[in-house]
Amino acid sequence: MIKVAVIILNWNGVAHGLLRRYLPSVVEHTPAELGEVIVADNGSTDESLQVLREEFPTVRVIALEQNFGFAEGYNRAIAQVAQPYVVLLNDDVAVTPHWLEPIVAYLDAHPGTLAAQPKLMSDRDHRLFEYAGACGGYLDRMGYPYCRGRIFQTLEVDDGQYDTVCSLDWATGAALFVRREAYIKAGGLDGNFFAHMEEIDLCWRLRRMGGDIVCVPQSTVFYFGGASLSAENPHKTFLNFRNSLLMLHKNLPREQRRPMIFWRMVLDGLAALNFIAHGQFRHAHAIGHAHSQARKMIRELYPDEALANDAEKRGFHDAPNQPISILWQYYVKGKKRFSEIVPQRDCNL
């Protein structure tokens, strides 16, 4: 039986120059006896479906009728596959030989591990870790994400310093391996997020189920990053800030939820002032809009009575992260590398 469904969500990939650039490596390096390459087309309006049919005949195509966004697009695609493992692979990821085998072998040997990621390197500069996940993600005590190999905008050169399998708070959505049964049981990606932070929210729910999340750096992929929505786009700022608030509200126990969101409002306000100081007024407005939309969505979609029982929830003290403030460590103490902030990390494996 083919164990793995490698699912790439595509939207106008021909027009964006991604389909022909990145899909060939996935087809070449995914053994047919182990994985099936699937492109879920998110209602493309370019020639994507024609190109897939004519140039990639071995690739299975799931044609979605409209652009459902990253989260709901994957939910609909995963509902149509049967493999026990699925890989959510971004359309701007180049894979390497034997990228599947180490993670599949680890999942086979560790039934309590529900999700995993490879080492994520930059396709813009192959020496550097990639921003979106590097060698695995964590959350600090204020809910800010950081990674082995990436703290805020500082990317480390890969010298093998993080080549150990390690438990995580979250695994990157750019190349996310997950057990299909666990994915469905956890509710999948939250379609209300549309895009950004949705994989952290999913991994938090998987951890609440008692599962482990790991990085297996013996598998390596190269991610271009920002191909669909660049960091300069205020809409990305809006999605990141809004979805971060939604994630905290959904997953924190009630006694931690309100004080955490209050302090995040304060810190987000400082971030908006920083944008204003640098003349980036649209980004500052995006933060205000994010908070307004988050309050509305919490009221309408995530009222307290609709959330999981607080007894099932796990706060930051239950996660494998260190009880640190990444903002303090990075901006005040000047520590820019993960190993400086979390020395000799115990991977608990």
Protein Blocks (a to p, Z undefined) as FASTA:
>chain_A
ZZbdcddddehklmnommmmmmmmmmmmmcfklpccddddehiablmlmmmmmmmmmbcc
dddfbdebjmlmmmmmmmmccbfbdcdddfkbccdehklmmmmmmmmmmmmbmbdcdddd
dfkbmkbccfklonopaddfkopacdehiahjbccddehlamcccddfbdcfklccddfk
lmmmnopaafklopghjlmmmmmmmmmnopacdddfkbccddebhmlocfklmklmmmmm
mmmmmmmmmmmcfklmmmmmmmmmmmmmmmmmmmmmnopaklmmmmmmmmmmmmmmmmmm
mgfklpccfklpccfklpmbdcddfklmmmmnopabfklmmghiaehZZ
